[in-house]
Amino acid sequence: MADYKAPLRDMRFILNEVFEVSKLWAELPGLAEVVDEETAAAVLEEAGKVTAGVLAPLNRTGDEEGCSWTAGEVKTPAGFPEAYRAYADGGWVSVGGDPVFGGMGMPKVISAQVEEMVNSANLSFGLYPMLTAGACLSINAHASEELKEKYLPNMYSGEWAGSMCLTEPHSGSDLGIIRTKAEPQADGSYKISGTKIFITGGDHDLTENIIHLVLAKLPDAPAGPKGISLFLVPKKLVNADGSLGDTNAVTCGSIEHKMGIKASATCVMNFDGSTGWIVDAPNKGLAAMFTMMNYERLGVGIQGLSLGERSYQNAIEYARDRIQGRAPTGPVDKSKAADPIIVHPDVRRMLLTMKALNEGGRAFSSYVAMQLDTAKYSEDSATRKRAEELVALLTPVAKAFLTDMALETTVHGQQIFGGHGFVREWGQEQLIRDCRITQIYEGTNGIQALDLVARKVIGSGGVFYKHFAEEIKGFTDSADASLAEFVEPLKVAVATLEQMTADLIERAKLNPNEAGAASVEYLQVFGYTAYAYMWALMARTALAKQGDGDFYQSKLGTARFYFARILPRIHSLAAAVKAGSESLYLLDASQF
């Protein structure tokens, strides 16, 4: 496997040249004083060193050893505790954390790049600080000042970790039917009882305490999702002076034996009258959890991108070195018995597909991160509202489309290796196994597609969608003739998506099955169109600098490949959406 190298040049291109993020930061008071282009560059440079030097070497060994469970305690693979300590000591757990409690305070668009590097280097490792950061986000946004002061500093420092406990054996996407109970106590605390499953980092040996955020229902809670509350439940109770006290009634019943991410502990957690404290108000748990979910779902999309990037780095090195056969046009290197496989059209097709999807995904995830920053820091209510609605619209696309494209990308990477891609020593098969979970957790991609269509598009009457469509139209209307080769197919894609959106809104009024029947293909068309917008933006920048070297020429060539060979996929997908739901219901359940 090739040594991992953080794609810093491409990240700088996206941040500084395409989006000019320093201009956005200057407009946002919460960011103007903490980050500029130079600071961001230094952060990313150091992150690249840590991820390549400390985390990447543990990726394969962590997969081979996995986590172990003995008598309720989880042990992570060799080297993980030391690596976590080094990672935490560098301040990386708190890259986006609130400076008031010891966080670095970086915008999401910067922490998104750090997340990509961490997960490319070692996805299993990256899940531990990711869950901690997510828990911190909800605590900081919704908990009392007392809870924030008591828990956030040690979580940001990496002394303590966090987890989020949502899923139960009978309750996955339908959280309204959870059974975990919370009984109020005279001292203001609660006793939490229930079982949660699939809890990432529910137990481990990386930190001295784990702070669980647990969804539960109060005795008088209304039925359904409106009756969910959120509780902070530490593994070890914390004394008034901040020292650790007795172990709470929280135990890990077992860990899952999984297809991938084997060095990440996926736990069954039992809460047997555990002591906890409410976060926010009673029955407001989903709102508190969704503060984190937009960030986490974008984070899962970035996980997919990360694995696609790692697979591409391996594949391009192999394709340049592996010699097999001759180029169709004749020998490229007559001094050797064969040519490197990069000369073959099909290998180039796979490599360019990987490159186009990775770089398009990096631009799109950065764009969504910028909307999160605007929604969080803007002081203008109209600007903030537009950004919030864009985040709501684009989050399911970012989670589902990035991870769907990542599986395609990692499979291409494996295919380029041929038989070597199927054996463990080259690392490509691990990337596929790890990637597969990204399409499943944090809400399956089918659920994401339904959320996009039913809630964000139809539910808003198309209002959320119009923000994005109008922005693209503003770009295409103002583009000069030099961009015609990118702008014209982008216009067609937007028109296709626009017609699909209008038709779907109308059809759903007559038949409730239409939204679910069209949702996956609709999201895919949306994703390809969004990437086309990203590639048109990148092409505009590259065209202006194409005389400055191979980097910009590579961008233009990849953009042309995307528009010629990938964007046309939308037409078959649009035809499937147009076909409607009827064919899905031609069989009775017994006929399957």
C-alpha positions as CSV (number, residue, x, y, z in Angstrom):
1,M,0.0,0.0,0.0
2,A,1.2,3.5,-0.8
3,D,2.1,5.7,2.1
4,Y,-0.7,8.2,2.8
5,K,0.0,11.8,1.8
6,A,-2.5,14.5,2.8
7,P,-3.8,16.2,-0.4
8,L,-2.9,19.6,0.9
9,R,-2.4,21.2,-2.5
10,D,-5.9,20.3,-3.5
11,M,-7.4,21.4,-0.2
12,R,-5.7,24.8,-0.6
13,F,-7.0,25.1,-4.2
14,I,-10.6,24.5,-3.0
15,L,-10.4,26.7,0.1
16,N,-8.3,29.6,-1.2
17,E,-8.8,29.7,-4.9
18,V,-12.2,28.3,-5.7
19,F,-14.2,29.5,-2.6
20,E,-11.9,32.2,-1.2
21,V,-13.0,31.2,2.3
22,S,-10.9,34.0,4.0
23,K,-13.5,36.5,2.6
24,L,-16.3,34.5,4.3
25,W,-14.4,34.4,7.6
26,A,-13.8,38.2,7.4
27,E,-17.6,38.7,7.3
28,L,-18.3,36.4,10.3
29,P,-17.5,38.0,13.6
30,G,-17.1,34.7,15.4
31,L,-14.4,33.6,13.0
32,A,-12.6,36.8,11.9
33,E,-10.5,36.9,15.0
34,V,-9.5,33.3,15.2
35,V,-8.6,32.2,11.6
36,D,-7.1,33.5,8.5
37,E,-5.5,31.9,5.4
38,E,-2.1,31.6,7.0
39,T,-3.5,30.1,10.3
40,A,-5.6,27.6,8.3
41,A,-2.6,26.6,6.2
42,A,-0.6,25.9,9.3
43,V,-3.3,23.8,10.9
44,L,-3.7,21.7,7.8
45,E,0.0,21.2,7.4
46,E,0.4,19.9,10.9
47,A,-2.7,17.7,10.6
48,G,-1.2,16.2,7.5
49,K,2.0,15.3,9.4
50,V,0.1,13.8,12.4
51,T,-2.3,11.7,10.2
52,A,0.4,10.4,7.9
53,G,3.0,9.8,10.7
54,V,1.0,8.6,13.7
55,L,-2.4,7.3,12.5
56,A,-1.8,5.8,9.1
57,P,0.8,3.2,10.3
58,L,-1.9,1.7,12.6
59,N,-4.6,1.3,10.0
60,R,-3.8,-2.2,8.8
61,T,-2.6,-3.6,12.2
62,G,-5.8,-2.2,13.8
63,D,-7.9,-4.0,11.2
64,E,-6.1,-7.2,11.8
65,E,-6.2,-7.1,15.6
66,G,-9.5,-5.4,16.1
67,C,-11.1,-4.6,19.5
68,S,-11.6,-7.1,22.2
69,W,-14.1,-7.4,25.0
70,T,-13.5,-9.1,28.4
71,A,-15.8,-9.0,31.4
72,G,-17.4,-5.7,30.3
73,E,-14.2,-3.9,29.3
74,V,-13.1,-3.1,25.8
75,K,-9.5,-3.0,24.7
76,T,-8.5,-1.2,21.5
77,P,-5.7,-2.5,19.2
78,A,-2.0,-2.1,20.1
79,G,-0.8,1.4,19.6
80,F,-4.2,3.1,19.7
81,P,-4.1,4.4,23.3
82,E,-0.7,6.0,22.7
83,A,-1.8,7.4,19.3
84,Y,-4.9,8.9,20.9
85,R,-2.9,10.5,23.6
86,A,-0.5,12.1,21.0
87,Y,-3.5,13.2,18.9
88,A,-5.3,14.7,21.9
89,D,-2.1,16.4,23.1
90,G,-1.9,18.2,19.8
91,G,-5.3,19.6,20.3
92,W,-6.9,17.7,17.4
93,V,-9.9,16.5,19.3
94,S,-11.1,20.1,19.7
95,V,-10.3,21.6,16.3
96,G,-13.8,23.0,16.0
97,G,-14.5,23.3,19.7
98,D,-15.6,26.4,21.6
99,P,-12.5,28.4,22.7
100,V,-14.3,29.3,25.9
101,F,-13.9,25.7,27.1
102,G,-10.5,25.0,25.5
103,G,-11.4,24.3,21.9
104,M,-9.4,25.5,18.9
105,G,-12.4,27.3,17.4
106,M,-11.7,26.5,13.8
107,P,-14.6,26.8,11.3
108,K,-16.2,23.7,10.0
109,V,-14.7,24.1,6.6
110,I,-11.3,23.7,8.2
111,S,-12.2,20.9,10.5
112,A,-13.8,19.1,7.5
113,Q,-10.3,18.9,5.9
114,V,-8.8,17.6,9.1
115,E,-11.5,15.0,9.3
116,E,-10.7,13.9,5.8
117,M,-7.1,13.4,6.6
118,V,-7.8,11.5,9.8
119,N,-10.2,9.2,8.1
120,S,-8.0,8.6,5.1
121,A,-5.2,7.6,7.5
122,N,-7.3,5.5,9.8
123,L,-11.1,5.5,9.8
124,S,-11.5,3.3,12.8
125,F,-9.3,5.6,14.9
126,G,-11.1,8.7,13.5
127,L,-14.5,7.6,14.9
128,Y,-13.4,8.0,18.5
129,P,-12.6,11.8,18.3
130,M,-15.5,12.3,15.9
131,L,-18.1,11.0,18.4
132,T,-16.5,13.1,21.1
133,A,-16.7,16.2,19.0
134,G,-20.3,15.5,18.1
135,A,-21.2,15.0,21.8
136,C,-19.4,18.3,22.7
137,L,-21.4,20.1,20.0
138,S,-24.7,19.1,21.5
139,I,-23.6,19.8,25.0
140,N,-22.3,23.2,24.1
141,A,-25.5,24.1,22.2
142,H,-28.1,22.8,24.6
143,A,-26.8,21.9,28.1
144,S,-26.7,24.1,31.2
145,E,-23.7,26.2,31.9
146,E,-23.0,24.0,34.9
147,L,-22.8,20.9,32.7
148,K,-20.8,22.6,30.0
149,E,-18.2,23.8,32.6
150,K,-18.1,20.4,34.2
151,Y,-17.6,18.3,31.1
152,L,-16.5,20.2,28.0
153,P,-12.9,21.2,29.0
154,N,-11.9,17.5,29.7
155,M,-13.7,16.3,26.5
156,Y,-12.0,19.0,24.3
157,S,-8.6,18.1,25.9
158,G,-9.1,14.4,25.1
159,E,-8.9,13.4,28.7
160,W,-12.5,12.2,28.4
161,A,-14.4,10.9,25.3
162,G,-18.0,11.0,24.2
163,S,-20.6,8.8,22.7
164,M,-24.1,9.1,21.4
165,C,-26.6,6.4,22.3
166,L,-29.7,6.4,20.1
167,T,-30.4,3.0,18.6
168,E,-32.1,0.2,20.4
169,P,-32.7,-3.4,19.4
170,H,-36.2,-2.7,18.2
171,S,-35.7,0.9,17.2
172,G,-33.4,2.2,14.5
173,S,-34.5,5.0,12.2
174,D,-37.8,5.2,14.1
175,L,-36.6,6.8,17.3
176,G,-40.1,7.6,18.4
177,I,-40.5,4.0,19.7
178,I,-37.5,3.9,21.9
179,R,-38.1,2.2,25.4
180,T,-35.2,3.6,27.4
181,K,-36.7,5.3,30.5
182,A,-35.6,8.3,32.6
183,E,-36.9,8.6,36.2
184,P,-36.5,12.0,37.8
185,Q,-34.8,12.1,41.2
186,A,-35.2,14.5,44.1
187,D,-31.7,16.0,43.6
188,G,-32.4,17.0,40.0
189,S,-30.7,14.0,38.4
190,Y,-32.4,11.1,36.6
191,K,-32.1,7.3,36.7
192,I,-31.7,6.0,33.1
193,S,-32.7,2.4,32.3
194,G,-32.5,0.7,28.9
195,T,-30.3,-0.9,26.3
196,K,-28.7,0.8,23.3
197,I,-27.0,-1.0,20.4
198,F,-24.5,-0.1,17.7
199,I,-22.8,2.5,20.0
200,T,-19.6,3.7,18.5
201,G,-17.0,4.1,21.2
202,G,-19.4,3.1,23.9
203,D,-16.5,1.7,25.8
204,H,-12.7,1.7,25.2
205,D,-9.3,2.2,26.9
206,L,-8.4,5.4,25.2
207,T,-9.6,7.8,27.9
208,E,-10.3,7.7,31.7
209,N,-14.0,8.6,31.3
210,I,-16.7,8.4,28.6
211,I,-19.6,10.8,28.5
212,H,-22.6,9.2,27.0
213,L,-25.5,11.3,25.5
214,V,-28.6,9.0,25.8
215,L,-32.0,9.4,24.3
216,A,-34.7,8.3,26.7
217,K,-38.3,9.0,27.6
218,L,-39.7,10.5,30.8
219,P,-42.7,8.8,32.6
220,D,-45.2,11.4,31.4
221,A,-43.7,11.9,27.9
222,P,-46.0,12.1,24.9
223,A,-45.9,9.3,22.4
224,G,-43.6,9.3,19.4
225,P,-40.6,11.5,18.7
226,K,-42.1,14.5,20.5
227,G,-41.6,12.6,23.8
228,I,-37.8,12.1,23.5
229,S,-35.4,13.7,25.9
230,L,-31.6,13.8,26.0
231,F,-29.5,12.9,29.0
232,L,-25.8,13.2,29.8
233,V,-24.7,9.9,31.5
234,P,-20.9,9.6,32.4
235,K,-19.2,6.3,32.7
236,K,-17.6,7.5,35.9
237,L,-19.4,10.1,38.0
238,V,-17.6,13.4,38.4
239,N,-17.2,15.0,41.9
240,A,-17.9,18.6,42.6
241,D,-14.2,19.4,42.4
242,G,-13.9,17.8,39.0
243,S,-12.2,14.6,40.1
244,L,-13.5,11.2,39.1
245,G,-15.8,9.4,41.5
246,D,-17.6,6.1,41.5
247,T,-18.3,4.1,38.4
248,N,-21.8,4.7,37.1
249,A,-24.3,1.9,36.4
250,V,-23.3,1.8,32.8
251,T,-21.8,-1.4,31.3
252,C,-20.8,-2.7,27.9
253,G,-22.6,-6.0,27.4
254,S,-20.7,-6.9,24.3
255,I,-19.1,-5.6,21.1
256,E,-20.1,-6.4,17.5
257,H,-18.0,-8.5,15.2
258,K,-18.1,-6.5,12.0
259,M,-17.3,-6.5,8.3
260,G,-15.0,-3.4,8.6
261,I,-13.9,-0.6,11.0
262,K,-12.7,-3.4,13.3
263,A,-10.6,-1.2,15.4
264,S,-13.6,0.9,16.3
265,A,-15.5,-0.5,19.3
266,T,-19.2,-0.9,18.4
267,C,-20.9,-1.6,21.7
268,V,-24.1,-2.9,23.3
269,M,-24.6,-0.5,26.2
270,N,-26.7,-1.3,29.3
271,F,-28.0,1.5,31.5
272,D,-29.2,-0.1,34.7
273,G,-30.5,2.8,36.8
274,S,-27.5,5.0,35.6
275,T,-27.3,8.5,37.0
276,G,-27.7,11.2,34.4
277,W,-28.6,14.8,33.8
278,I,-31.0,16.2,31.3
279,V,-29.6,18.2,28.4
280,D,-31.9,21.1,27.4
281,A,-35.6,20.8,28.4
282,P,-37.9,17.7,28.7
283,N,-39.1,16.3,25.4
284,K,-36.5,18.4,23.4
285,G,-34.1,15.6,22.9
286,L,-34.4,15.3,19.1
287,A,-33.7,19.0,18.6
288,A,-30.6,18.7,20.8
289,M,-29.5,15.6,18.9
290,F,-30.1,17.1,15.5
291,T,-27.8,20.0,16.3
292,M,-25.1,17.4,16.1
293,M,-26.6,15.3,13.3
294,N,-26.0,17.8,10.5
295,Y,-22.4,18.0,11.4
296,E,-22.1,14.2,11.9
297,R,-23.9,13.3,8.6
298,L,-21.6,15.6,6.7
299,G,-18.8,13.9,8.6
300,V,-19.9,10.5,7.4
301,G,-19.9,11.7,3.9
302,I,-16.4,12.9,4.4
303,Q,-15.4,9.5,5.7
304,G,-16.5,8.1,2.3
305,L,-14.5,10.7,0.5
306,S,-11.5,9.9,2.7
307,L,-11.5,6.2,1.8
308,G,-11.9,7.1,-1.9
309,E,-8.9,9.4,-1.6
310,R,-6.8,6.7,0.0
311,S,-7.8,4.1,-2.6
312,Y,-6.9,6.5,-5.4
313,Q,-3.5,7.2,-3.9
314,N,-2.8,3.5,-3.8
315,A,-4.2,2.8,-7.3
316,I,-2.4,5.6,-9.1
317,E,1.0,4.4,-7.7
318,Y,0.2,0.9,-8.6
319,A,-1.0,1.8,-12.1
320,R,2.3,3.7,-12.8
321,D,4.5,0.8,-11.6
322,R,2.7,-2.3,-12.7
323,I,3.6,-3.4,-16.3
324,Q,1.1,-5.6,-18.2
325,G,0.5,-5.6,-22.0
326,R,1.1,-2.9,-24.5
327,A,-0.7,0.4,-25.1
328,P,-3.3,0.0,-27.9
329,T,-1.4,2.5,-30.0
330,G,1.9,0.6,-29.6
331,P,4.7,0.2,-27.1
332,V,5.2,3.2,-24.8
333,D,8.5,1.9,-23.4
334,K,10.3,-0.5,-25.8
335,S,13.0,-1.1,-23.2
336,K,10.6,-3.0,-21.0
337,A,8.7,-6.2,-21.6
338,A,5.4,-4.4,-21.2
339,D,3.9,-1.0,-20.5
340,P,2.5,0.3,-17.2
341,I,-1.2,-0.4,-16.9
342,I,-2.0,3.3,-16.8
343,V,-1.7,3.3,-20.6
344,H,-4.8,1.2,-21.0
345,P,-8.2,2.9,-21.6
346,D,-10.2,1.1,-19.0
347,V,-7.6,1.7,-16.3
348,R,-7.6,5.4,-17.2
349,R,-11.4,5.3,-17.1
350,M,-11.4,4.0,-13.5
351,L,-8.6,6.3,-12.4
352,L,-10.3,9.4,-13.8
353,T,-13.6,8.4,-12.3
354,M,-12.0,8.1,-8.9
355,K,-10.2,11.4,-9.4
356,A,-13.3,13.2,-10.6
357,L,-15.5,11.9,-7.8
358,N,-13.0,12.5,-5.1
359,E,-12.2,16.1,-6.1
360,G,-15.8,16.9,-6.8
361,G,-16.7,15.4,-3.4
362,R,-14.0,17.5,-1.6
363,A,-15.4,20.6,-3.2
364,F,-19.0,19.8,-2.3
365,S,-18.3,18.8,1.3
366,S,-16.3,22.0,1.7
367,Y,-19.3,24.0,0.3
368,V,-21.7,22.4,2.7
369,A,-19.2,23.1,5.6
370,M,-19.2,26.7,4.6
371,Q,-23.0,26.8,4.9
372,L,-22.7,25.4,8.4
373,D,-20.3,28.1,9.3
374,T,-22.6,30.8,7.8
375,A,-25.6,29.4,9.7
376,K,-23.6,29.3,13.0
377,Y,-21.8,32.7,12.8
378,S,-23.7,35.1,10.6
379,E,-25.3,38.0,12.4
380,D,-27.7,38.7,9.5
381,S,-31.0,36.8,10.0
382,A,-31.8,36.4,6.3
383,T,-28.3,35.1,5.5
384,R,-28.4,32.8,8.4
385,K,-31.9,31.5,7.5
386,R,-30.8,30.8,3.9
387,A,-27.7,29.0,5.1
388,E,-29.8,26.9,7.6
389,E,-32.2,25.9,4.8
390,L,-29.3,25.0,2.5
391,V,-27.8,22.9,5.2
392,A,-31.1,21.1,5.7
393,L,-31.4,20.4,2.0
394,L,-27.8,19.4,1.3
395,T,-27.0,17.3,4.4
396,P,-28.7,14.1,3.2
397,V,-27.1,14.6,-0.2
398,A,-23.7,15.0,1.4
399,K,-24.1,11.9,3.5
400,A,-25.6,9.6,0.9
401,F,-24.0,10.7,-2.3
402,L,-20.5,11.0,-1.1
403,T,-20.6,7.6,0.5
404,D,-22.3,6.0,-2.6
405,M,-19.6,7.5,-4.8
406,A,-17.0,6.3,-2.3
407,L,-18.0,2.7,-2.6
408,E,-17.7,3.0,-6.4
409,T,-14.4,4.7,-6.0
410,T,-12.9,2.1,-3.6
411,V,-14.1,-0.7,-5.9
412,H,-12.4,0.9,-8.9
413,G,-9.3,1.1,-6.8
414,Q,-9.4,-2.6,-6.0
415,Q,-10.2,-3.5,-9.6
416,I,-7.1,-1.6,-10.8
417,F,-5.0,-3.9,-8.6
418,G,-6.5,-7.0,-10.2
419,G,-5.9,-10.1,-8.1
420,H,-3.7,-8.1,-5.7
421,G,-6.7,-6.0,-4.9
422,F,-8.4,-9.1,-3.5
423,V,-5.7,-10.0,-1.0
424,R,-5.0,-8.2,2.3
425,E,-1.4,-7.1,1.9
426,W,-2.2,-4.3,-0.5
427,G,-4.9,-2.7,1.7
428,Q,-7.6,-2.1,-1.0
429,E,-10.0,-4.7,0.3
430,Q,-10.0,-3.1,3.7
431,L,-11.0,0.2,2.3
432,I,-14.0,-1.4,0.6
433,R,-15.0,-3.1,3.9
434,D,-14.6,0.1,5.9
435,C,-16.4,2.1,3.3
436,R,-19.5,-0.1,3.3
437,I,-20.6,1.1,6.8
438,T,-20.7,4.7,5.7
439,Q,-23.7,4.0,3.5
440,I,-25.5,2.4,6.5
441,Y,-24.8,4.3,9.8
442,E,-26.0,7.8,10.8
443,G,-29.2,7.0,8.8
444,T,-29.0,4.6,5.9
445,N,-28.7,6.2,2.5
446,G,-32.2,5.2,1.6
447,I,-33.4,7.1,4.7
448,Q,-31.3,10.1,3.6
449,A,-32.9,10.0,0.2
450,L,-36.4,9.9,1.7
451,D,-35.5,12.7,4.0
452,L,-34.3,14.8,1.1
453,V,-37.4,14.2,-1.1
454,A,-40.2,14.0,1.5
455,R,-39.1,16.5,4.1
456,K,-36.6,18.9,2.5
457,V,-38.0,19.2,-1.1
458,I,-41.7,18.3,-0.9
459,G,-42.0,19.3,2.8
460,S,-40.7,22.8,2.0
461,G,-42.7,23.1,-1.1
462,G,-39.5,23.4,-3.1
463,V,-38.4,26.5,-1.2
464,F,-35.1,24.9,0.1
465,Y,-34.3,23.6,-3.3
466,K,-34.8,27.0,-4.9
467,H,-31.9,28.4,-2.9
468,F,-29.5,26.0,-4.5
469,A,-31.0,26.1,-8.0
470,E,-31.0,29.9,-8.1
471,E,-27.4,30.1,-7.0
472,I,-26.4,27.8,-9.8
473,K,-28.4,29.8,-12.3
474,G,-26.7,33.0,-11.1
475,F,-23.4,31.3,-11.9
476,T,-24.4,30.1,-15.3
477,D,-26.0,33.4,-16.3
478,S,-22.9,35.3,-15.4
479,A,-20.4,32.9,-16.9
480,D,-18.5,34.1,-20.0
481,A,-18.1,32.2,-23.3
482,S,-14.8,30.5,-22.2
483,L,-16.8,28.4,-19.8
484,A,-19.4,27.2,-22.3
485,E,-18.2,23.6,-22.4
486,F,-19.0,23.3,-18.7
487,V,-21.9,25.8,-18.3
488,E,-24.1,24.3,-21.1
489,P,-24.3,20.8,-19.7
490,L,-24.7,22.2,-16.2
491,K,-27.7,24.1,-17.5
492,V,-29.2,20.9,-18.9
493,A,-28.6,19.1,-15.6
494,V,-30.3,21.9,-13.5
495,A,-33.2,22.0,-15.9
496,T,-33.6,18.2,-15.6
497,L,-33.5,18.4,-11.8
498,E,-35.9,21.3,-11.8
499,Q,-38.4,19.4,-13.9
500,M,-38.1,16.3,-11.8
501,T,-38.6,18.4,-8.6
502,A,-41.8,20.1,-9.9
503,D,-43.2,16.8,-11.2
504,L,-42.5,15.0,-8.0
505,I,-44.1,17.6,-5.8
506,E,-47.3,17.3,-7.9
507,R,-47.3,13.5,-8.1
508,A,-46.8,13.2,-4.3
509,K,-50.0,15.1,-3.7
510,L,-51.9,12.3,-5.5
511,N,-49.9,9.2,-4.4
512,P,-47.9,9.0,-1.1
513,N,-45.8,6.2,-2.6
514,E,-44.2,8.6,-5.1
515,A,-41.7,10.2,-2.8
516,G,-40.2,6.9,-1.6
517,A,-40.3,5.4,-5.1
518,A,-38.3,8.3,-6.6
519,S,-36.1,9.2,-3.6
520,V,-32.8,7.3,-4.3
521,E,-32.6,8.2,-8.0
522,Y,-33.6,11.8,-7.3
523,L,-30.8,12.1,-4.7
524,Q,-28.4,10.7,-7.2
525,V,-29.4,13.2,-9.9
526,F,-29.1,16.0,-7.3
527,G,-25.7,14.8,-6.3
528,Y,-24.3,14.6,-9.9
529,T,-25.7,18.0,-10.6
530,A,-24.2,19.4,-7.4
531,Y,-20.8,17.9,-8.4
532,A,-21.2,19.5,-11.9
533,Y,-21.6,22.9,-10.3
534,M,-18.5,22.2,-8.2
535,W,-16.5,21.2,-11.3
536,A,-17.7,24.2,-13.2
537,L,-16.4,26.4,-10.4
538,M,-13.1,24.6,-10.3
539,A,-12.8,24.8,-14.1
540,R,-13.4,28.6,-14.0
541,T,-10.5,28.9,-11.5
542,A,-8.3,26.5,-13.5
543,L,-8.9,28.3,-16.8
544,A,-7.7,31.5,-15.4
545,K,-4.4,29.9,-14.3
546,Q,-3.9,27.2,-16.8
547,G,-0.6,28.6,-17.9
548,D,0.7,28.1,-14.3
549,G,1.5,24.4,-14.6
550,D,0.3,20.8,-14.6
551,F,-1.9,21.2,-11.5
552,Y,-4.4,23.4,-13.3
553,Q,-4.2,21.4,-16.6
554,S,-5.0,18.4,-14.5
555,K,-8.1,20.1,-13.1
556,L,-9.3,21.1,-16.5
557,G,-8.8,17.6,-17.9
558,T,-10.6,16.0,-15.0
559,A,-13.5,18.5,-15.3
560,R,-13.9,17.7,-19.0
561,F,-13.9,14.0,-18.1
562,Y,-16.6,14.6,-15.5
563,F,-18.9,16.4,-17.9
564,A,-18.3,14.0,-20.8
565,R,-18.4,10.6,-19.0
566,I,-20.1,11.0,-15.5
567,L,-22.7,13.7,-15.6
568,P,-24.7,11.9,-18.4
569,R,-25.7,9.3,-15.8
570,I,-28.5,11.7,-14.8
571,H,-30.5,10.9,-17.9
572,S,-31.1,7.2,-17.1
573,L,-31.8,8.1,-13.4
574,A,-34.3,10.8,-14.5
575,A,-36.1,8.2,-16.6
576,A,-36.4,5.9,-13.5
577,V,-37.9,8.8,-11.5
578,K,-40.3,9.6,-14.2
579,A,-41.5,6.0,-14.3
580,G,-43.1,6.5,-10.9
581,S,-44.1,4.0,-8.2
582,E,-46.5,1.7,-10.1
583,S,-44.0,-1.0,-11.0
584,L,-42.9,-1.3,-7.4
585,Y,-46.3,-2.5,-6.4
586,L,-47.1,-5.0,-9.1
587,L,-46.2,-8.0,-6.8
588,D,-47.9,-9.0,-3.6
589,A,-45.6,-9.7,-0.7
590,S,-46.0,-13.4,-1.2
591,Q,-44.8,-13.2,-4.9
592,F,-41.3,-12.0,-4.1
